[in-house]
């Protein structure tokens, strides 16, 4: 039996978000019903509302940085009970049996992960809708526990921005003795600075705005480099073991490649689309350097590293 809940939806690529009555699906045996307390605003919500990526289906209720309280659970649910504080991120299901899923990387499910909004439910074929609403029904395996001691409204962004920047930092071994640079100081960038610093790395911000230095240092940056200054860029040539690029629009990556250390990696987490201008491969080949991409993280990474994420967020403040 479906339940009608209040929400905010985009009904077309040009219409503003507006009130919308959403029919949430009935609860299955492995489902958790969540009363949504807070939902972060991610740039992906805007991209989806405006169909910037070309795959939006309307109406759509955005929101995938969800924090709430469990209202009820299905008969087979073991991990949660009514009253628990929980979170839901960017996906709510996957096939559960492919190589990627078996390895705990459901976001790379070979059959395609089921995204929190704008996706297709794997069982009944209905469209999924996100956290700009009163309640949500999610499969137990895609719900994570959140400590009640945290500022819950400030914790919500960890469900997307947090895991998006945490994954490349973990994958490329950020920590003591490593130099990490972050490109851009937006929602993802400030999260990457905090996490890299908490992991013990020496952290640098690349920015085009001189006015961001004070904020960057407060958030954990040891150094700030103005990326439009050729002399400043030359001074950090060959330094960085990892660069996390958080810029959400097309931009020139070529100035950053020479700043990578031998075998260093530049990882894109903010931009989706073709690069312009094209990459010059010469400095990559000469230093065995990598340009890569990263997409959120699997549920094991959400849950297994949750304590570090929550503790870091609490320590550095929002």
Backbone bond lengths (Angstrom), bond angles and torsions (degrees), N, CA, C in turn:
res aa  C-N    CA-C-N  psi(-1)  N-CA   C-N-CA  omega(-1)  CA-C   N-CA-C  phi
1 X - - - 1.467 - - 1.522 109.73 -
2 X 1.316 117.21 122.44 1.454 120.77 -179.56 1.534 111.34 -74.75
3 X 1.323 115.64 158.99 1.460 121.73 178.36 1.513 109.40 -125.92
4 X 1.310 117.71 130.25 1.456 121.68 177.86 1.525 110.11 -81.76
5 X 1.330 116.63 129.92 1.463 121.85 178.20 1.517 108.72 -131.18
6 X 1.317 115.52 154.28 1.459 120.63 176.64 1.530 109.89 -80.02
7 X 1.311 115.79 145.24 1.458 120.13 -178.46 1.525 109.08 -155.82
8 X 1.340 115.03 178.24 1.460 121.99 170.70 1.521 107.50 -121.76
9 X 1.326 115.90 128.44 1.457 120.74 -174.97 1.520 111.16 -130.70
10 X 1.324 115.00 154.39 1.456 122.07 166.88 1.519 106.67 -95.37
11 X 1.319 117.31 128.10 1.459 120.74 -178.70 1.524 112.75 -101.96
12 X 1.330 116.30 -7.98 1.459 121.69 174.17 1.515 108.24 -162.20
13 X 1.326 116.81 173.17 1.466 120.75 -178.44 1.519 112.56 -72.06
14 X 1.317 117.27 -13.88 1.470 119.95 -176.57 1.522 113.23 -114.29
15 X 1.323 117.64 -11.74 1.467 119.68 -177.00 1.523 110.52 -85.92
16 X 1.326 117.75 146.33 1.465 120.21 175.63 1.520 110.40 -70.77
17 X 1.333 116.85 160.16 1.458 119.65 173.47 1.514 109.11 -60.29
18 X 1.318 115.45 140.81 1.457 119.70 -179.99 1.507 111.59 -146.63
19 X 1.334 118.20 164.44 1.466 121.86 179.09 1.528 111.22 -56.67
20 X 1.340 114.45 140.45 1.464 120.28 -175.79 1.523 108.57 -151.48
21 X 1.309 116.55 133.33 1.461 121.08 176.27 1.521 108.59 -88.94
22 X 1.325 114.75 117.95 1.464 122.24 -173.93 1.520 110.35 -108.15
23 X 1.309 116.60 132.78 1.463 121.11 176.59 1.524 108.96 -92.56
24 X 1.329 116.80 104.64 1.463 120.84 176.25 1.518 109.14 -77.91
25 X 1.330 115.57 141.67 1.462 120.62 -177.51 1.524 111.37 -67.06
26 X 1.306 114.99 161.89 1.461 120.87 178.57 1.523 110.24 -68.91
27 X 1.328 116.11 156.15 1.458 122.24 -176.60 1.521 110.82 -78.63
28 X 1.334 115.98 129.76 1.467 121.46 175.92 1.527 109.69 -95.89
29 X 1.317 116.50 174.09 1.462 120.72 -174.75 1.530 112.76 -61.51
30 X 1.336 117.38 -30.18 1.465 120.67 -176.48 1.523 112.04 -105.83
31 X 1.317 117.71 22.67 1.462 122.05 -175.96 1.520 113.12 -99.83
32 X 1.338 114.16 154.03 1.461 123.17 172.36 1.527 107.73 -119.20
33 X 1.322 116.74 127.88 1.462 121.87 177.53 1.528 107.69 -97.75
34 X 1.329 116.40 124.83 1.461 121.30 -170.44 1.530 110.41 -121.49
35 X 1.319 115.50 129.28 1.463 122.54 170.19 1.528 106.72 -83.39
36 X 1.319 117.89 113.78 1.467 121.77 -173.66 1.524 109.87 -77.08
37 X 1.336 114.97 121.33 1.461 121.32 178.21 1.522 111.58 -93.27
38 X 1.337 115.75 -42.59 1.469 121.03 -178.93 1.526 109.36 -144.50
39 X 1.328 115.15 149.96 1.466 120.02 173.80 1.518 108.24 -143.05
40 X 1.321 116.15 123.83 1.454 120.77 178.30 1.520 111.83 -69.33
41 X 1.318 115.29 161.43 1.463 122.13 177.12 1.518 107.58 -107.41
42 X 1.333 116.42 114.20 1.460 123.09 -177.95 1.525 108.92 -106.03
43 X 1.335 116.12 150.38 1.463 119.02 178.32 1.528 110.79 -60.98
44 X 1.325 117.25 -27.41 1.459 120.62 176.93 1.523 111.64 -62.00
45 X 1.332 117.02 -30.31 1.464 120.33 176.97 1.526 110.18 -61.38
46 X 1.333 115.29 -43.89 1.466 119.82 178.92 1.525 110.88 -66.79
47 X 1.335 116.70 -44.14 1.463 119.62 178.76 1.529 110.40 -57.51
48 X 1.330 116.56 -43.00 1.467 120.18 -178.90 1.520 111.18 -68.99
49 X 1.332 117.20 -44.97 1.461 120.54 179.61 1.524 111.47 -58.42
50 X 1.334 116.25 -35.74 1.471 121.13 -177.06 1.531 112.76 -97.08
51 X 1.318 117.14 3.35 1.470 122.68 179.36 1.523 112.21 56.17
52 X 1.322 116.50 37.60 1.463 120.88 -179.52 1.524 112.30 -63.90
53 X 1.328 116.89 -26.71 1.465 120.16 -177.59 1.532 112.79 -97.85
54 X 1.333 115.80 -5.08 1.461 119.38 173.61 1.509 116.43 83.00
55 X 1.329 118.28 10.43 1.473 118.42 -178.35 1.537 113.36 -125.68
56 X 1.325 117.54 13.10 1.459 120.32 -179.21 1.528 110.97 -71.52
57 X 1.343 115.23 145.78 1.463 122.75 176.31 1.516 107.43 -127.73
58 X 1.324 116.67 128.26 1.467 120.73 -171.86 1.520 111.76 -106.51
59 X 1.348 115.61 152.89 1.468 128.21 -4.76 1.523 110.91 -72.12
60 X 1.340 115.96 153.31 1.456 120.51 178.07 1.521 109.32 -134.55
61 X 1.323 116.04 135.67 1.458 123.63 175.86 1.522 107.14 -102.35
62 X 1.338 119.08 107.76 1.468 120.83 -178.18 1.536 112.27 -74.03
63 X 1.339 114.74 -175.16 1.462 121.35 175.41 1.511 113.55 108.96
64 X 1.370 116.74 108.36 1.465 119.79 177.03 1.533 111.68 -135.90
65 X 1.311 115.53 30.83 1.468 121.31 170.83 1.535 106.21 -125.97
66 X 1.313 114.97 75.46 1.463 122.11 -164.62 1.524 111.60 -105.84
67 X 1.310 116.26 129.09 1.462 123.02 172.21 1.522 107.80 -124.34
68 X 1.327 116.61 132.10 1.453 119.26 -178.84 1.513 112.59 -158.80
69 X 1.321 114.54 -177.05 1.461 122.20 179.70 1.524 109.38 -114.27
70 X 1.325 116.57 134.86 1.452 121.06 -178.59 1.527 110.06 -67.27
71 X 1.333 114.68 126.67 1.469 120.76 176.43 1.519 111.69 -90.88
72 X 1.342 116.04 -42.81 1.459 121.18 -179.51 1.524 108.35 -161.20
73 X 1.331 115.66 165.95 1.466 120.52 179.89 1.520 109.72 -136.17
74 X 1.331 115.02 156.45 1.450 121.09 175.74 1.521 111.75 -71.41
75 X 1.301 116.51 166.21 1.470 121.91 -172.90 1.524 113.57 -64.80
76 X 1.333 118.11 -23.66 1.465 120.67 -178.16 1.531 113.36 -96.91
77 X 1.315 118.19 -0.47 1.462 121.46 -176.87 1.527 110.52 -74.54
78 X 1.333 116.44 130.60 1.466 122.01 -176.64 1.531 113.01 -114.78
79 X 1.322 117.91 -26.01 1.466 120.80 -170.08 1.523 113.51 -87.26
80 X 1.315 117.34 -21.58 1.459 120.02 -172.63 1.517 111.34 -131.84
81 X 1.328 113.89 158.20 1.469 120.89 177.07 1.525 108.24 -142.02
82 X 1.300 116.02 165.69 1.459 120.84 178.85 1.529 109.86 -56.32
83 X 1.325 115.78 134.85 1.457 121.66 179.81 1.504 114.76 100.47
84 X 1.342 119.12 -18.59 1.464 121.78 179.87 1.535 110.63 -66.46
85 X 1.343 115.60 145.88 1.463 121.01 172.65 1.520 108.03 -91.82
86 X 1.325 115.85 128.12 1.461 120.51 -173.23 1.523 110.42 -139.17
87 X 1.328 114.56 168.95 1.454 120.91 177.37 1.511 111.38 -132.86
88 X 1.324 115.49 156.01 1.465 123.12 175.00 1.517 107.14 -134.47
89 X 1.327 116.03 131.91 1.450 121.05 -178.64 1.510 113.40 -102.40
90 X 1.324 115.90 -135.50 1.467 121.66 -168.19 1.519 114.92 -85.34
91 X 1.318 118.07 -6.74 1.465 119.53 -179.39 1.524 110.06 -140.94
92 X 1.328 114.74 152.48 1.463 120.27 -177.01 1.525 113.07 -126.72
93 X 1.342 117.73 1.56 1.467 120.10 176.69 1.527 109.17 -173.60
94 X 1.338 115.22 165.21 1.457 122.93 172.09 1.525 106.42 -157.99
95 X 1.343 116.79 178.60 1.472 118.45 -176.78 1.519 112.09 -67.07
96 X 1.352 117.17 -33.12 1.458 121.19 176.66 1.514 115.64 82.49
97 X 1.339 117.89 0.01 1.465 117.96 -176.65 1.526 114.43 -135.53
98 X 1.324 118.96 -4.69 1.464 119.74 178.09 1.525 109.85 -77.72
99 X 1.312 116.86 174.33 1.465 121.01 -178.44 1.520 111.94 -60.09
100 X 1.341 115.89 -43.74 1.467 119.18 -179.49 1.520 111.46 -62.74
101 X 1.314 117.19 -44.74 1.471 120.76 179.07 1.521 111.02 -64.31
102 X 1.336 117.05 -42.02 1.463 120.74 179.31 1.527 111.56 -61.52
103 X 1.323 116.57 -30.34 1.463 120.96 -178.94 1.529 112.69 -90.69
104 X 1.330 116.84 5.22 1.455 120.50 176.79 1.516 114.72 82.07
105 X 1.336 116.31 23.78 1.460 121.22 178.33 1.531 109.26 -120.75
106 X 1.314 115.19 62.94 1.462 120.46 -175.64 1.521 113.36 -59.52
107 X 1.324 116.53 -23.96 1.469 119.12 179.50 1.515 112.38 -65.00
108 X 1.344 116.88 -17.51 1.451 121.67 178.24 1.527 112.01 -108.24
109 X 1.306 117.03 20.47 1.469 122.72 178.33 1.529 109.76 -46.08
110 X 1.330 116.25 129.23 1.463 119.55 -176.37 1.523 112.60 -68.25
111 X 1.327 116.73 -19.10 1.468 120.30 175.06 1.525 111.12 -92.59
112 X 1.328 115.74 -3.73 1.454 120.96 -179.25 1.512 111.71 94.79
113 X 1.335 116.81 123.57 1.455 119.62 175.36 1.529 109.34 -66.10
114 X 1.326 115.63 155.72 1.459 120.74 172.66 1.518 107.35 -92.71
115 X 1.329 116.94 111.11 1.454 120.36 -177.46 1.527 110.01 -76.32
116 X 1.333 114.94 157.39 1.456 121.15 -172.20 1.520 112.18 -63.82
117 X 1.320 117.34 -34.18 1.465 119.15 174.84 1.516 109.85 -137.93
118 X 1.315 115.19 148.46 1.457 119.90 -179.37 1.506 113.90 76.37
119 X 1.342 117.50 9.42 1.454 121.84 176.93 1.524 110.79 -101.52
120 X 1.324 115.09 -174.31 1.461 121.01 -179.56 1.519 109.40 -120.31
121 X 1.327 117.25 122.88 1.458 121.95 178.85 1.524 109.78 -59.13
122 X 1.312 116.86 132.50 1.461 121.82 -173.01 1.524 112.45 -71.84
123 X 1.326 117.97 -17.22 1.464 120.69 -176.36 1.526 112.38 -101.16
124 X 1.339 116.95 -49.94 1.469 118.12 -174.98 1.526 114.07 -107.19
125 X 1.355 117.63 -3.94 1.455 120.34 175.25 1.515 115.67 77.57
126 X 1.328 117.87 4.66 1.458 120.17 179.19 1.528 110.23 -79.41
127 X 1.326 115.90 161.62 1.460 120.50 178.97 1.518 110.02 -77.56
128 X 1.340 115.70 139.87 1.460 120.23 176.00 1.528 110.02 -82.87
129 X 1.333 114.84 149.56 1.461 121.50 179.25 1.515 109.08 -134.66
130 X 1.351 115.81 147.43 1.453 121.33 -168.35 1.505 117.02 -96.50
131 X 1.336 113.97 -150.13 1.448 121.99 -164.54 1.508 117.47 -89.10
132 X 1.326 118.17 -0.79 1.464 118.67 174.19 1.525 107.94 -78.40
133 X 1.306 115.88 57.63 1.461 121.43 -173.98 1.522 109.38 -157.85
134 X 1.319 116.02 173.54 1.463 121.11 -176.85 1.527 113.04 -76.76
135 X 1.322 116.21 -39.20 1.473 120.95 -174.16 1.516 109.16 -141.31
136 X 1.341 114.51 160.81 1.458 120.95 174.21 1.519 108.72 -146.76
137 X 1.326 116.23 149.30 1.466 123.15 178.67 1.525 107.20 -116.14
138 X 1.346 117.14 120.26 1.466 121.60 -172.71 1.528 110.24 -135.40
139 X 1.310 116.36 141.68 1.461 123.49 175.22 1.533 110.41 -57.98
140 X 1.329 116.31 135.67 1.469 121.77 -174.36 1.524 113.07 -50.66
141 X 1.317 117.44 -41.04 1.457 121.19 -175.42 1.509 114.32 -66.51
142 X 1.325 118.17 -9.70 1.466 121.56 -179.07 1.527 111.94 -116.49
143 X 1.326 114.87 21.41 1.459 122.30 175.53 1.526 107.54 -113.76
144 X 1.327 118.14 139.00 1.461 122.01 179.35 1.525 109.97 -120.99
145 X 1.318 114.89 148.57 1.457 120.70 -179.74 1.529 110.08 -82.47
146 X 1.332 116.21 143.82 1.464 122.39 179.42 1.524 108.62 -127.79
147 X 1.336 117.94 131.61 1.466 120.71 178.10 1.528 111.46 -60.98
148 X 1.325 116.06 134.83 1.466 120.40 -178.10 1.519 112.22 -71.09
149 X 1.329 117.54 -15.07 1.470 120.40 -176.97 1.521 113.11 -74.90
150 X 1.327 117.76 -11.72 1.461 120.61 -177.16 1.520 111.87 -81.67
151 X 1.318 115.11 159.81 1.451 121.96 169.06 1.530 106.14 -73.54
152 X 1.314 116.61 102.09 1.458 120.20 -168.60 1.526 112.99 -65.03
153 X 1.315 117.59 -35.36 1.459 118.59 -179.55 1.526 111.27 -68.12
154 X 1.336 116.85 -28.35 1.465 120.50 177.80 1.521 111.95 -84.57
155 X 1.321 117.03 -15.43 1.460 122.04 -178.22 1.520 112.09 -82.42
156 X 1.328 117.08 -27.62 1.463 120.93 -174.51 1.533 114.04 -50.53
157 X 1.340 120.40 -42.85 1.470 119.37 -178.08 1.523 114.76 -62.08
158 X 1.328 117.80 -17.34 1.464 119.27 177.41 1.524 112.00 -64.66
159 X 1.336 116.94 -22.59 1.462 120.58 -176.38 1.528 112.84 -72.45
160 X 1.333 117.28 -13.28 1.468 120.06 172.72 1.517 110.58 -132.70
161 X 1.330 116.80 -64.38 1.466 119.61 -178.09 1.521 111.45 -59.07
162 X 1.326 116.60 -38.76 1.455 120.30 -179.33 1.510 112.65 -64.05
163 X 1.332 116.53 -52.77 1.470 119.91 -177.18 1.533 110.57 -70.30
164 X 1.326 117.69 -29.21 1.465 120.94 179.94 1.521 111.44 -64.32
165 X 1.314 117.10 -38.00 1.462 119.76 179.44 1.524 112.25 -89.92
166 X 1.330 116.80 -28.95 1.466 121.00 178.54 1.528 111.28 -63.18
167 X 1.331 116.98 -41.18 1.469 120.22 -175.12 1.522 113.38 -59.13
168 X 1.341 120.84 -51.97 1.466 118.10 179.20 1.519 113.07 -66.02
169 X 1.330 117.05 -31.95 1.464 118.76 176.97 1.521 110.51 -62.82
170 X 1.327 117.14 -41.00 1.468 120.79 176.99 1.519 111.71 -70.92
171 X 1.324 116.11 -45.28 1.466 119.97 -175.51 1.521 112.44 -61.36
172 X 1.326 117.10 -36.30 1.466 120.93 -176.73 1.525 112.41 -104.75
173 X 1.312 117.24 18.12 1.454 121.96 166.52 1.506 116.70 69.24
174 X 1.331 117.55 37.04 1.468 119.47 175.99 1.519 109.75 -61.81
175 X 1.317 116.24 137.23 1.457 120.41 -179.45 1.513 110.93 168.98
176 X 1.327 118.35 -166.09 1.471 121.68 -179.72 1.531 111.46 -55.87
177 X 1.310 115.81 136.92 1.456 121.20 179.47 1.519 113.97 84.89
178 X 1.326 117.79 -4.20 1.468 121.10 -179.95 1.532 110.13 -107.91
179 X 1.325 114.36 145.55 1.456 120.94 175.85 1.526 109.02 -106.17
180 X 1.332 115.14 121.92 1.462 121.88 -176.76 1.521 108.60 -119.15
181 X 1.330 116.16 134.18 1.457 120.79 174.06 1.523 109.03 -116.05
182 X 1.320 115.36 148.80 1.458 122.46 177.99 1.521 107.50 -122.31
183 X 1.331 116.81 129.60 1.457 121.68 177.52 1.522 108.53 -97.87
184 X 1.328 116.92 115.86 1.453 121.73 177.24 1.519 112.79 94.77
185 X 1.324 115.89 140.06 1.462 121.01 -178.64 1.533 110.29 -121.65
186 X 1.318 115.39 56.90 1.452 121.14 172.27 1.509 110.14 -99.35
187 X 1.341 116.41 -149.78 1.459 120.50 -179.20 1.515 113.19 -59.95
188 X 1.333 117.17 -45.56 1.460 120.55 178.15 1.524 111.42 -73.03
189 X 1.315 116.32 -41.19 1.456 120.25 -175.50 1.508 113.42 -61.62
190 X 1.325 117.41 -43.80 1.466 118.50 -178.39 1.518 110.34 -68.17
191 X 1.343 117.36 -31.72 1.458 120.63 176.51 1.530 110.66 -67.85
192 X 1.328 116.54 -42.26 1.463 120.57 179.96 1.527 111.36 -62.91
193 X 1.324 117.41 -39.56 1.466 120.36 177.79 1.523 110.86 -60.20
194 X 1.325 116.36 -49.00 1.465 120.42 -178.02 1.524 111.79 -60.34
195 X 1.316 115.58 -47.36 1.463 119.63 -175.67 1.529 111.49 -68.15
196 X 1.333 117.11 -44.51 1.466 120.02 -179.89 1.523 110.83 -61.26
197 X 1.325 116.58 -41.00 1.466 120.07 178.73 1.520 110.65 -65.04
198 X 1.326 116.91 -43.46 1.463 120.48 -179.72 1.522 112.02 -65.12
199 X 1.320 117.43 -26.37 1.458 121.60 178.54 1.523 112.24 -79.54
200 X 1.335 117.11 -8.11 1.455 120.67 175.98 1.502 115.58 100.20
201 X 1.334 117.78 6.08 1.460 120.49 -178.93 1.524 110.77 -80.08
202 X 1.323 115.42 159.99 1.463 121.65 168.72 1.521 106.26 -86.78
203 X 1.328 116.28 123.15 1.461 119.90 -165.45 1.532 111.50 -116.57
204 X 1.335 114.83 134.68 1.467 122.34 177.89 1.522 109.25 -124.91
205 X 1.331 116.35 140.84 1.457 120.92 171.75 1.515 109.80 -102.27
206 X 1.337 116.32 130.42 1.460 122.25 166.76 1.526 107.65 -95.72
207 X 1.312 117.26 125.27 1.449 121.11 178.72 1.514 110.15 -148.76
208 X 1.325 116.50 156.31 1.454 121.53 174.59 1.524 111.30 -95.01
209 X 1.345 116.57 -4.47 1.464 121.20 -173.93 1.525 111.17 -112.02
210 X 1.310 116.82 113.09 1.454 120.70 179.72 1.532 111.59 -62.18
211 X 1.318 116.89 -27.67 1.450 120.48 -176.85 1.519 114.76 -70.89
212 X 1.324 117.34 -5.49 1.463 119.79 -178.05 1.527 113.77 -93.23
213 X 1.321 117.27 -1.23 1.469 119.67 -174.46 1.524 111.76 -62.02
214 X 1.318 118.08 -44.40 1.465 120.00 -177.38 1.524 111.17 -61.68
215 X 1.334 116.93 -45.87 1.461 120.35 178.24 1.523 111.06 -62.64
216 X 1.333 116.16 -41.44 1.461 120.03 -178.35 1.527 111.35 -61.11
217 X 1.305 117.16 -44.11 1.472 120.28 -179.36 1.530 110.49 -68.28
218 X 1.313 117.29 -36.43 1.463 120.23 177.37 1.519 111.20 -63.86
219 X 1.315 116.66 -31.84 1.461 121.53 -178.13 1.523 113.13 -86.93
220 X 1.328 117.88 -5.18 1.454 119.31 174.95 1.509 116.33 127.18
221 X 1.331 118.88 -4.56 1.466 120.21 -178.52 1.528 110.86 -69.90
222 X 1.322 115.55 132.77 1.463 120.78 173.92 1.524 110.84 -84.29
223 X 1.327 116.05 -29.06 1.462 121.44 -177.33 1.525 108.90 -141.53
224 X 1.321 115.89 155.17 1.461 122.47 174.55 1.518 108.26 -130.75
225 X 1.334 116.72 128.40 1.464 122.26 179.58 1.529 108.46 -119.32
226 X 1.314 116.53 127.37 1.464 120.86 176.14 1.531 107.72 -80.36
227 X 1.320 115.96 111.18 1.464 120.09 -170.08 1.526 113.28 -70.17
228 X 1.324 117.84 -16.17 1.466 120.81 177.75 1.530 112.48 -86.58
229 X 1.325 116.64 -0.61 1.470 121.85 -179.39 1.533 109.03 -100.35
230 X 1.334 119.02 106.24 1.467 121.14 -176.95 1.524 113.41 -57.33
231 X 1.324 117.40 -36.89 1.463 119.75 -179.54 1.520 110.69 -67.73
232 X 1.318 116.24 -40.11 1.458 119.71 178.05 1.515 112.39 -65.01
233 X 1.329 116.59 -37.35 1.466 120.53 178.56 1.525 110.62 -70.09
234 X 1.316 116.77 -39.29 1.465 120.31 178.99 1.522 111.08 -64.10
235 X 1.321 117.14 -31.81 1.459 121.10 -177.98 1.522 113.00 -68.54
236 X 1.350 117.02 -19.45 1.468 119.43 -179.59 1.529 111.55 -111.75
237 X 1.319 117.13 21.35 1.469 121.08 178.82 1.525 110.88 -59.49
238 X 1.323 116.08 135.96 1.463 122.30 175.13 1.514 115.88 71.03
239 X 1.328 119.11 17.25 1.463 120.32 -172.51 1.526 115.75 -93.65
240 X 1.305 118.79 -39.02 1.460 119.94 -161.05 1.533 113.49 -94.03
241 X 1.332 114.06 127.67 1.458 119.66 175.98 1.533 110.72 -74.13
242 X 1.326 115.61 -27.44 1.458 120.60 -179.48 1.525 109.39 -149.41
243 X 1.328 115.51 135.33 1.461 122.07 170.00 1.525 107.36 -120.04
244 X 1.323 116.54 123.73 1.465 121.51 175.41 1.526 106.93 -101.61
245 X 1.325 115.36 113.09 1.465 121.35 -175.98 1.526 108.78 -97.42
246 X 1.342 116.18 112.78 1.465 121.28 -174.30 1.526 113.40 -104.51
247 X 1.320 118.58 3.32 1.469 121.81 -175.47 1.532 109.68 -67.31
248 X 1.340 118.83 129.41 1.464 120.74 -173.05 1.522 115.86 -90.52
249 X 1.332 118.00 6.50 1.459 120.05 -179.26 1.530 109.26 -130.13
250 X 1.325 116.17 165.43 1.462 120.33 -177.25 1.524 109.59 -61.81
251 X 1.332 116.02 135.80 1.458 121.58 -179.22 1.522 108.85 -157.36
252 X 1.305 115.84 164.97 1.463 121.85 -175.71 1.527 110.11 -81.26
253 X 1.333 116.37 118.19 1.466 121.13 178.66 1.523 112.45 -86.56
254 X 1.317 117.90 -17.67 1.456 121.29 -172.21 1.526 114.61 -57.02
255 X 1.337 120.80 -37.44 1.467 118.81 179.49 1.529 114.04 -64.53
256 X 1.333 117.02 -21.43 1.461 119.46 -176.08 1.532 113.24 -87.14
257 X 1.323 117.48 -26.04 1.468 120.28 -175.46 1.528 112.14 -59.49
258 X 1.339 119.86 -42.95 1.472 118.95 179.43 1.530 113.69 -65.36
259 X 1.325 117.94 -16.77 1.471 119.09 179.31 1.521 112.03 -83.68
260 X 1.330 117.12 -6.55 1.459 120.21 178.01 1.527 111.44 -74.34
261 X 1.291 115.39 143.65 1.461 122.96 172.02 1.523 108.78 -69.87
262 X 1.314 115.36 159.87 1.472 120.59 171.19 1.529 109.22 -49.28
263 X 1.325 116.96 126.97 1.461 125.02 -176.27 1.531 113.67 66.34
264 X 1.331 116.53 19.76 1.453 120.07 178.07 1.521 111.85 -76.66
265 X 1.338 116.12 167.09 1.459 121.80 -178.05 1.521 110.60 -132.50
266 X 1.321 115.52 137.20 1.460 122.21 168.93 1.521 106.32 -106.81
267 X 1.327 116.16 122.21 1.462 120.62 -174.35 1.520 109.56 -116.74
268 X 1.325 115.54 124.17 1.456 122.35 179.52 1.524 110.46 -88.02
269 X 1.330 116.17 126.20 1.468 120.11 176.93 1.530 112.22 -126.65
270 X 1.339 117.21 -7.40 1.448 119.00 -174.49 1.513 115.40 -108.69
271 X 1.337 117.38 -29.79 1.465 120.84 -171.59 1.518 111.66 -108.58
272 X 1.335 116.02 134.43 1.459 122.88 172.99 1.513 108.68 -118.07
273 X 1.322 117.17 120.97 1.454 119.61 177.19 1.508 112.55 143.42
274 X 1.331 117.33 -179.21 1.470 121.54 -178.75 1.523 111.26 -71.02
275 X 1.324 115.15 147.71 1.458 121.02 178.84 1.523 110.60 -86.73
276 X 1.316 115.79 141.37 1.460 121.94 177.46 1.526 107.83 -151.02
277 X 1.350 118.55 116.73 1.463 127.07 3.81 1.535 112.15 -75.20
278 X 1.341 114.31 169.13 1.456 119.70 179.07 1.522 110.92 -66.07
279 X 1.320 115.24 158.65 1.459 120.26 178.17 1.521 111.19 -74.98
280 X 1.320 116.03 138.51 1.458 121.85 169.60 1.524 106.52 -86.98
281 X 1.317 116.87 116.62 1.461 120.37 -174.23 1.525 114.50 -79.77
282 X 1.332 117.11 -11.35 1.473 119.42 -174.61 1.527 112.22 -58.60
283 X 1.345 120.28 -52.62 1.468 118.57 -179.78 1.525 112.80 -67.03
284 X 1.326 117.82 -20.77 1.458 120.54 176.03 1.519 110.51 -72.53
285 X 1.343 115.43 -48.27 1.466 120.42 -178.47 1.519 111.70 -64.69
286 X 1.324 116.63 -40.70 1.463 120.21 -176.19 1.524 112.98 -69.19
287 X 1.329 116.28 -19.29 1.461 118.46 -179.58 1.512 114.59 -122.38
288 X 1.345 117.22 11.77 1.465 120.58 -178.12 1.530 110.09 52.25
289 X 1.338 115.33 45.25 1.458 121.64 -176.14 1.531 110.44 -96.37
290 X 1.317 115.26 157.01 1.452 120.89 -171.90 1.524 110.07 -126.10
291 X 1.335 116.00 137.50 1.462 121.90 165.77 1.524 106.28 -112.61
292 X 1.309 116.45 121.92 1.460 120.83 -172.42 1.524 110.30 -135.53
293 X 1.320 115.40 173.47 1.451 121.74 175.32 1.512 109.81 -125.37
294 X 1.322 116.36 159.84 1.459 121.17 179.34 1.528 108.92 -143.65
295 X 1.336 116.04 141.96 1.465 121.87 -177.80 1.524 110.09 -127.02
296 X 1.279 117.94 114.76 1.470 126.51 179.65 1.532 111.20 31.37
297 X 1.339 117.67 -128.29 1.457 121.49 -179.95 1.516 109.44 -167.60
298 X 1.327 117.17 161.01 1.453 121.29 177.96 1.519 111.34 -73.94
299 X 1.324 115.76 167.92 1.460 120.90 -177.59 1.522 111.59 -61.95
300 X 1.323 117.83 -36.61 1.467 119.76 177.67 1.516 110.84 -61.40
301 X 1.333 116.39 -36.16 1.466 119.98 179.00 1.529 110.17 -72.83
302 X 1.321 117.62 -38.11 1.466 120.72 173.60 1.528 109.73 -57.62
303 X 1.338 115.19 -55.46 1.457 120.27 -171.67 1.523 113.06 -79.51
304 X 1.332 117.58 -44.05 1.447 120.97 -175.76 1.510 113.42 -65.82
305 X 1.319 116.79 -30.29 1.459 120.57 -179.62 1.524 112.11 -106.28
306 X 1.320 115.52 11.85 1.456 119.60 -175.69 1.521 112.10 -60.47
307 X 1.331 116.77 -41.88 1.461 118.75 -177.27 1.522 111.44 -59.41
308 X 1.348 116.78 -41.80 1.464 119.55 178.98 1.525 110.60 -65.05
309 X 1.330 116.30 -43.72 1.454 120.23 -179.42 1.523 111.01 -61.64
310 X 1.327 116.08 -47.77 1.464 118.94 -178.58 1.540 110.24 -63.45
311 X 1.342 116.36 -44.03 1.462 120.79 -177.59 1.531 110.99 -63.82
312 X 1.334 115.56 -42.50 1.457 120.24 179.49 1.520 111.02 -63.36
313 X 1.312 115.21 -46.41 1.463 120.22 -179.14 1.525 110.48 -60.45
314 X 1.339 116.28 -42.40 1.459 121.13 -179.29 1.528 110.09 -66.20
315 X 1.343 116.63 -41.13 1.460 120.81 -175.84 1.524 112.09 -67.19
316 X 1.350 116.27 -46.03 1.452 119.89 -176.04 1.522 112.71 -84.76
317 X 1.327 115.79 -10.64 1.455 118.88 -176.96 1.511 110.83 76.71
318 X 1.289 116.54 169.19 1.464 120.10 -179.14 1.490 109.53 -86.46
